[in-house]
Amino acid sequence: MKWGLMPHIELGNDLPGITGLMAYRPETAGPLSALAEVLLRGPSSLTRGERELIAAYVSSLNECRFCTASHAAFAAAQLPEGRELVDQVRADPGGAPVSAKLRALLRIAALVQADARTVTADDVAAARREGATDVEIHDTVLIAAAFCMYNRYVDGLATVAPEDPAAYEFMAQLIVDEGYLRLAR
């Protein structure tokens, strides 16, 4: 995939990825940031790191360079196993050292990413057998669906994705410390 040096539209800023889009259109930044805040940082029995891992995995499946790199960094910053686990999940979720519950949820997320209509009652039952609650299943589906939208938003306008991993680590610290609502300010 080729990456342009400039977004398809003039954003009036040099911010990377979705941050540039949010600054360009603050009216949409508020609701989009609020959704990410609730899904990835709000109260949940899934940890923030696990939810970011689902977002990074879906972004990776969608081949969204900016969202994959940023949410992989956000997940790594919030998971005790750090970047190694994130990379293992992205490469082989079935063989990665995650709980059976998270593995079942990642499977559902992958189905939603590919074609949400392929999620079956058996997939949901399998996640429940591994201990997933209905809220966790709901939130996994919504995270996967939302990240398909976010990924397409970022890539559809050809936003800039930094090459330097340090840029994503810097963004990770801001998200961990301040959350997603800071993007709407």
N, C-alpha and C positions, 0 to 999 in steps of 0.2 A: 504494500500500500504506500502510495506517495503522500507526503505531507507537505503542504504548502508553507510558505514563509509568512503568509498573511491570511487572516480570515477572509471569507467570501464577501463580507460587508465591513465597512469602516465602523469600528466600535468606539473610536475616540479614546482608546486607552491601550496600554501595552500589557494588560493582565492576561495570564494564561488561562486556557480552558474555560470552564464554566464561570470562573471569577470575572473574566472579561465580559462575558454575556450578562452576568448579573449587574455589573456596573453600567452596562449599556442600557439595560431595561429594568430599572428598579421596581417597576410596577409588577413584573413577573418574578423578580428576585425574592420578594417577600413570601409569597405562597410556596415557591419551590424550596426555599431555605427552610421554611416552617415544616414542610413535609419531611425533608431530610433530617431535621432536628428530632422530630417525633419518632421517625423510623429507626434512626441510628443512635440516638442518645437518650430518648425518652425512657420512662419506666418499662422494664421488660425482664423476663426471666432469662432471656439470651443476653450475654454480656455485650457491651459496646464493641469489643473486639470481634466477637462472633458475627455480629450484624455487619460490621465493616468488612469482614472476610466474605460474607455473602455478596456484598456490593462489589468487592474487588473481583470475585470469581465471575459474577455475571458480566462485569465490564470487560474482563479478559475474554470471555466467550464471545462478546460483541466486538472484540478487537478495538476497543476504544482506548487509545494510548494514554490520553490524559487521565481519564477516570480510573483505568487500571493502575497506573503508577501512583496516583494520589490516594486511592482507597486501599491499595496494598500498603502504602506507608502509614495510613491512618490505622489500619488493622494491626500492623506490626508494632506500632507504638502502644497498642492497648492489649496485646496478647503476651502472656509470659514467654511463649516460645518464639515470639518476634517474627522477623522476616523469613526465617527458615520454614516455619509452618505455613506462612502465606504462600511461599513459592511451592511447597509440597502440594498444597491444596490446588493451586492453579494448574500444576502439572498432572496431578493424579488424585482427584478428590476421593476416589474409592480406596486408595492405598495410603492416604495421608493419615498421620496419627491424631485423628479427631475422634470425638465420641460417636457412637453409632447413631445417636440422635442427630448430631450436626451433619453427619454423612447423609442421612435420609433427607434432611432439610436442603442440603446442597443439591441432592438429586432433584428434588422438587423445583428448586431455583433454576437448574439447568433446563428442565422441561418447560418452565414458564418462558425462559429466554428463547428457546428454540421454537416453541409453538404451545402456548398456554393451554390450548384445547387438548393437549396430550396428557395433561395431569389426570390421573385416574383415581378412583376411590381406593384402589389397591395401593397406590403411591402414598395417599394420605393415611391409610390404615397402617402401612409399614412404618411411617414416621411416628404414628401414635404408639405402635408396639415398642418403639425405641425410646418412648417417654416424651415425645413432643406433645405439647398442648395445642388445643385449637387456636389459641392466640398466637403461639409460635408459628404454626402452619400459616395462619392468616398473614402474619407479618413477613414471613419468608416470601410468600407469593407477592405481597405488595412491594417489598424491597426489590425483588427481581423485576417486577413490572415497572416500577419507578426508575430503576437503573437502565432498563431498556430505553425509556424516554430520555433520561439525562444523557445517556451515551449518544443517542441520535441527535439530540440538541447540540451537544459539543461537536460531534463529527459532521453534522449536517451544515454547520457554518464554518467548518475547517478552522477551528480555534487552534491557537498555538499551544504546543505541549513541550515544556522544557526538556532538554536532554539530560541535564544535571540532576542526579538523584537527590542532591542536597536541597534542591528547590522543593521537592515533595516532602522531605523530612521537616523543612521549615513550616510548610503548610500543615503537616500533621500536628506539629506542636501547637499551632494556632487553633486547630479544630479540637484537639484534646483539651486545651485550656479554656477556649471561648465558645466552641460549638459552631453550628451552622448558621445561626441567626446573625452572626457578625457579617455574613456575606450580603445581607439585605440592608445593611446600614449605609 
